[in-house]
Amino acid sequence: MSTLEGFEKAKMIAEMQQLLGSEVKDLEEGFVHYLYNTLGRNVNSDAYYQFKALSYTVRDRLMHHWKKTWHAYNEGDIKKAYYLSMEFLIGRSLTNNLLNLGVETQTEKAMYDLGLSLEEIEDAERDAGLGNGGLGRLAACFMDSCATLQLPVMGYGLRYEYGMFKQRIQEGFQIEEPDHWLGFGNYPWEIQRSEYTRVVRFGGQTRMFTDPHTSKLSSLWENTSDVIAVPFDVPIPGFKNETVNTLRLWSAAAVEDFDLTQFNAGSYFEAVSDKSAAENITMVLYPNDTSENGKELRLRQQYFLVSASLQDVVCQWHHKYNGDFTNFAQYNVFQLNDTHPSLAVAELMRILLDDYFMEWTKAWEIVSSCMAYTNHTLLPEALERWSVPLFEKLLPRPLEIIYEINHRFLKQVAMKWPGDQNKLRQMSIIDEHNHVCMAYLAIVGSFSVNGVAALHSQLLKDGLFNDFYRLWPNRFNNKTNGVTQRRWMASSNPGLRALLKSKIGEEWITDLSQLSKIEDFVHDKEFRRSWMKVKRENKKRLAQLVKKTTGVDFPEDSLFDVQVKRIHEYKRQLLNVLHVIHLYSSIKRGQVDNWTNRCVIIGGKAAPGYAMAKNIIKLVNNVADIVNNDPDVGNKLKVAFIPNYRVSAMEIICPGTDVSEQISTAGKEASGTGNMKFMMNGAVTIGTLDGANVEILEAVGEENFFLFGLKTPEVEEMRHHYNPHHFIDSDEDLRAVLGLLESGHFNQFEPGIFNDIISSIKSSNDPWMTLADFRSYIDTQKAIGLAFQDHERWNTMSIINSARSGVFSTDRTMMEYNRDIWKLTPIAHNAK
């Protein structure tokens, strides 16, 4: 038998073996096989090993579809998109993969037959430490939708050894602990793909030389410190469609693990120093960049991601098309998730210029035709700017290319606005403080620039990027964010899924617009009772989480008022705390007529270097301690700060929420996605006219949304003459709240600890104008309390919010990205 015949026979046998069954007995056999033969454990072993055995069993059933999808995407001339993101907050994968494979029921029965609980096994999975907040969760939702829509999209990210951090609360303070999510060994969902290992260069010098073959002047980047990028692939299955897309995560490794000469000389630390320095790149998610070392590591991470990813794509193209890049831009598009991967513009130029000796104009035509940039922030301070000296130290060759890009770009600016030196200064990629403006690099190098909500995109055009919009108006567009209903309804809210299935079927799982059908049942008494029963069960589950993590008892008939998100001044957790203090003050003053019992949940992590955010966490916990232990308060008011907020916690919090707090200063939130998750699950929003709140309000109507606060133009107008003392002097309730704060009532044994918070909200320079919205917020919260007392009205609002959430699915978002930017052809394949 020839080698080729042997290969074909082996392939046929392998494919027959891969067609694994998904009946109960098949899953039982697979589970026991891995538990006994791979992990060396028994059925009654620790739940973590049960989780790994079941994950391997499920991964086997993904593998055949995964390979078929890969071949379908790579065999023909197919346009593909690559989603570059520093974060992919995928959370737990087992539950989601069971859902998308359609084997939840069989798996639950298989585990039951073995005397095990599927729920307990699922709880043993650690949240993957691959993201921080909304940006990473959005990327994960995007990947899920692309697979469900069968779009040939591959994700590229970093395989962090440690997540951002585990948050523990000690005496009210945030304590950061290492999140070694990979600490128990390999991630069972990943496959190491060493054959696609790449080399990423740092440091060194560049010198010019004349190419003897072309007589052209070229640049050589030499004496570099090289780092190996090792890829690990994670399957991303679509919903019951046999498509399994790929998320490729890069892990950093040293070129040489061990310097034997140094070791033999007795320099034991130096012998492994290169290994440690290399591995640090992917050791931890987003280091604290308040120090120069932190900034350097973060820039290394960003370049490591884009260089490895672009080399990967280009090398595979070169191999397939023998170095012919004529149609590269026609068949490849790179979506940059915020400014973090914007170095991709310079890096792709470097690869084409230096590795493939392409002429500048041709290379730039390719780069600027295949890069697309998504902006996620309106905060100027969040737009990354890296110092030129740091760039020169780490990335001398990419910096040279950025200088040339800027030089040619400013010629265009000068032609548009002749003689306008101010425009040249304002729009230069290299700013007057000698920093590289990464957002500007992304805009200049991309054919598409999009915001993530209608208001956000308009504000980008009118304000932050107005000059660029005037130069290239057709380059700007909007793509309102969404979330995947498979994770955030079908998986996390099984009671609601069962109710919806009984009334409208399950088409909504892949077409969320089908939820509009439940409005037909809004006056159906049986449906309304079932809806309320589902919500009560979800609140019971949430109350159990609160009790377990904080020790606070939440009465389930109270109004569950929730704000969970990254702790930041613009998101105004502080305004929420002021309302809690107001409620507490009202109780103490005996102003409890027509009272609505309320349970307030706040959760989120503060960046380790963000002192004010960490102090806000301390204030929340101090207020909670006083409120929860005051006998005058009882069940009228409960407050809990949920520690270590993460995806798996949100899967419990979201379905049990009555009121969704989306209270950022108008004009500051790009979109928000938590607001969408809450809305889908029947929560009612209290919010400013900010981000995607605008579109939620349009969808549900004013009668099903609690709007408060200044609008964006009013914020900008007031900024010139903001006087918080005017609001204090004219508001007795506000004076009572500040009186409690300033008296030290919430910090009796910690004098002065909240002085910075008090000073900031009383300052005329407070950019978040917290006190300007206080009265509107308090009055709106009172209206919410009264509305909640009318159970029938509240039930109606809850149903309508869910029914009208169809537009906020990432399926819709991805279809719009594809229609307007990527222009991919969905690829269906037969995996039989």
Rosetta blueprint (number, residue, H / E / L):
1 M L
2 S L
3 T H
4 L H
5 E H
6 G H
7 F H
8 E H
9 K H
10 A H
11 K H
12 M H
13 I H
14 A H
15 E H
16 M H
17 Q H
18 Q H
19 L L
20 L L
21 G L
22 S L
23 E L
24 V H
25 K H
26 D H
27 L H
28 E H
29 E H
30 G H
31 F H
32 V H
33 H H
34 Y H
35 L H
36 Y H
37 N H
38 T H
39 L L
40 G L
41 R L
42 N L
43 V L
44 N L
45 S L
46 D L
47 A H
48 Y H
49 Y H
50 Q H
51 F H
52 K H
53 A H
54 L H
55 S H
56 Y H
57 T H
58 V H
59 R H
60 D H
61 R H
62 L H
63 M H
64 H H
65 H H
66 W H
67 K H
68 K H
69 T H
70 W H
71 H H
72 A H
73 Y H
74 N H
75 E H
76 G L
77 D L
78 I L
79 K L
80 K E
81 A E
82 Y E
83 Y E
84 L E
85 S L
86 M L
87 E L
88 F L
89 L L
90 I L
91 G E
92 R L
93 S L
94 L H
95 T H
96 N H
97 N H
98 L H
99 L H
100 N H
101 L H
102 G L
103 V L
104 E H
105 T H
106 Q H
107 T H
108 E H
109 K H
110 A H
111 M H
112 Y H
113 D H
114 L L
115 G L
116 L L
117 S L
118 L H
119 E H
120 E H
121 I H
122 E H
123 D H
124 A L
125 E L
126 R L
127 D L
128 A E
129 G L
130 L L
131 G L
132 N L
133 G L
134 G H
135 L H
136 G H
137 R H
138 L H
139 A H
140 A H
141 C H
142 F H
143 M H
144 D H
145 S H
146 C H
147 A H
148 T H
149 L L
150 Q L
151 L L
152 P L
153 V E
154 M E
155 G E
156 Y E
157 G E
158 L E
159 R L
160 Y L
161 E L
162 Y E
163 G L
164 M L
165 F L
166 K E
167 Q E
168 R E
169 I E
170 Q E
171 E L
172 G L
173 F E
174 Q E
175 I E
176 E E
177 E E
178 P L
179 D L
180 H L
181 W L
182 L L
183 G L
184 F L
185 G L
186 N L
187 Y L
188 P L
189 W L
190 E L
191 I E
192 Q E
193 R L
194 S H
195 E H
196 Y H
197 T L
198 R E
199 V E
200 V E
201 R E
202 F E
203 G L
204 G L
205 Q E
206 T E
207 R E
208 M E
209 F E
210 T E
211 D L
212 P L
213 H L
214 T L
215 S L
216 K L
217 L E
218 S E
219 S E
220 L E
221 W E
222 E E
223 N L
224 T L
225 S E
226 D E
227 V E
228 I E
229 A E
230 V E
231 P E
232 F E
233 D E
234 V E
235 P E
236 I E
237 P E
238 G L
239 F L
240 K L
241 N L
242 E L
243 T L
244 V E
245 N E
246 T E
247 L E
248 R E
249 L E
250 W E
251 S E
252 A E
253 A E
254 A E
255 V L
256 E L
257 D L
258 F L
259 D L
260 L H
261 T H
262 Q H
263 F H
264 N H
265 A L
266 G L
267 S L
268 Y H
269 F H
270 E H
271 A H
272 V L
273 S H
274 D H
275 K H
276 S H
277 A H
278 A H
279 E H
280 N H
281 I H
282 T H
283 M L
284 V E
285 L L
286 Y L
287 P L
288 N L
289 D L
290 T L
291 S L
292 E H
293 N H
294 G H
295 K H
296 E H
297 L H
298 R H
299 L H
300 R H
301 Q H
302 Q H
303 Y H
304 F H
305 L H
306 V H
307 S H
308 A H
309 S H
310 L H
311 Q H
312 D H
313 V H
314 V H
315 C H
316 Q H
317 W H
318 H H
319 H H
320 K H
321 Y H
322 N L
323 G L
324 D L
325 F L
326 T L
327 N L
328 F H
329 A H
330 Q H
331 Y H
332 N E
333 V E
334 F E
335 Q E
336 L E
337 N E
338 D L
339 T L
340 H L
341 P L
342 S L
343 L L
344 A H
345 V H
346 A H
347 E H
348 L H
349 M H
350 R H
351 I H
352 L H
353 L H
354 D H
355 D H
356 Y L
357 F L
358 M L
359 E L
360 W H
361 T H
362 K H
363 A H
364 W H
365 E H
366 I H
367 V H
368 S H
369 S H
370 C H
371 M E
372 A E
373 Y E
374 T E
375 N L
376 H L
377 T L
378 L L
379 L L
380 P H
381 E H
382 A H
383 L L
384 E L
385 R E
386 W E
387 S E
388 V H
389 P H
390 L H
391 F H
392 E H
393 K H
394 L H
395 L L
396 P H
397 R H
398 P H
399 L H
400 E H
401 I H
402 I H
403 Y H
404 E H
405 I H
406 N H
407 H H
408 R H
409 F H
410 L H
411 K H
412 Q H
413 V H
414 A H
415 M H
416 K H
417 W L
418 P L
419 G L
420 D L
421 Q H
422 N H
423 K H
424 L H
425 R H
426 Q H
427 M H
428 S L
429 I L
430 I E
431 D L
432 E L
433 H L
434 N L
435 H E
436 V E
437 C E
438 M H
439 A H
440 Y H
441 L H
442 A H
443 I H
444 V H
445 G H
446 S L
447 F L
448 S E
449 V E
450 N E
451 G E
452 V L
453 A L
454 A H
455 L H
456 H H
457 S H
458 Q H
459 L H
460 L H
461 K H
462 D H
463 G H
464 L H
465 F L
466 N H
467 D H
468 F H
469 Y H
470 R H
471 L H
472 W L
473 P H
474 N H
475 R H
476 F E
477 N E
478 N E
479 K L
480 T L
481 N L
482 G L
483 V E
484 T L
485 Q H
486 R H
487 R H
488 W H
489 M H
490 A H
491 S H
492 S L
493 N L
494 P H
495 G H
496 L H
497 R H
498 A H
499 L H
500 L H
501 K H
502 S H
503 K H
504 I H
505 G L
506 E L
507 E H
508 W H
509 I H
510 T L
511 D L
512 L H
513 S H
514 Q H
515 L H
516 S H
517 K H
518 I H
519 E H
520 D H
521 F H
522 V L
523 H L
524 D L
525 K H
526 E H
527 F H
528 R H
529 R H
530 S H
531 W H
532 M H
533 K H
534 V H
535 K H
536 R H
537 E H
538 N H
539 K H
540 K H
541 R H
542 L H
543 A H
544 Q H
545 L H
546 V H
547 K H
548 K H
549 T H
550 T H
551 G L
552 V L
553 D L
554 F L
555 P L
556 E L
557 D L
558 S L
559 L E
560 F E
561 D E
562 V E
563 Q E
564 V E
565 K L
566 R L
567 I L
568 H L
569 E H
570 Y H
571 K H
572 R L
573 Q H
574 L H
575 L H
576 N H
577 V H
578 L H
579 H H
580 V H
581 I H
582 H H
583 L H
584 Y H
585 S H
586 S H
587 I H
588 K H
589 R L
590 G L
591 Q L
592 V L
593 D L
594 N L
595 W L
596 T L
597 N L
598 R E
599 C E
600 V E
601 I E
602 I E
603 G E
604 G L
605 K L
606 A L
607 A L
608 P L
609 G L
610 Y L
611 A H
612 M H
613 A H
614 K H
615 N H
616 I H
617 I H
618 K H
619 L H
620 V H
621 N H
622 N H
623 V H
624 A H
625 D H
626 I H
627 V H
628 N H
629 N L
630 D L
631 P L
632 D L
633 V L
634 G H
635 N H
636 K H
637 L E
638 K E
639 V E
640 A E
641 F E
642 I E
643 P L
644 N L
645 Y L
646 R L
647 V H
648 S H
649 A H
650 M H
651 E H
652 I H
653 I H
654 C H
655 P H
656 G H
657 T L
658 D L
659 V E
660 S E
661 E E
662 Q E
663 I L
664 S L
665 T L
666 A L
667 G L
668 K L
669 E L
670 A L
671 S L
672 G L
673 T L
674 G H
675 N H
676 M H
677 K H
678 F H
679 M H
680 M H
681 N L
682 G L
683 A L
684 V E
685 T E
686 I E
687 G E
688 T L
689 L L
690 D L
691 G L
692 A L
693 N H
694 V H
695 E H
696 I H
697 L H
698 E H
699 A H
700 V H
701 G L
702 E H
703 E H
704 N H
705 F L
706 F E
707 L E
708 F L
709 G L
710 L L
711 K L
712 T H
713 P H
714 E H
715 V H
716 E H
717 E H
718 M H
719 R H
720 H H
721 H H
722 Y L
723 N L
724 P H
725 H H
726 H H
727 F H
728 I H
729 D H
730 S L
731 D L
732 E H
733 D H
734 L H
735 R H
736 A H
737 V H
738 L H
739 G H
740 L H
741 L H
742 E H
743 S L
744 G L
745 H L
746 F L
747 N L
748 Q L
749 F L
750 E L
751 P L
752 G L
753 I L
754 F L
755 N H
756 D H
757 I H
758 I H
759 S H
760 S H
761 I H
762 K H
763 S L
764 S L
765 N L
766 D L
767 P L
768 W L
769 M L
770 T L
771 L H
772 A H
773 D H
774 F H
775 R H
776 S H
777 Y H
778 I H
779 D H
780 T H
781 Q H
782 K H
783 A H
784 I H
785 G H
786 L H
787 A H
788 F H
789 Q H
790 D L
791 H H
792 E H
793 R H
794 W H
795 N H
796 T H
797 M H
798 S H
799 I H
800 I H
801 N H
802 S H
803 A H
804 R L
805 S L
806 G H
807 V H
808 F H
809 S E
810 T H
811 D H
812 R H
813 T H
814 M H
815 M H
816 E H
817 Y H
818 N H
819 R H
820 D H
821 I H
822 W H
823 K L
824 L L
825 T L
826 P L
827 I L
828 A L
829 H L
830 N L
831 A L
832 K L
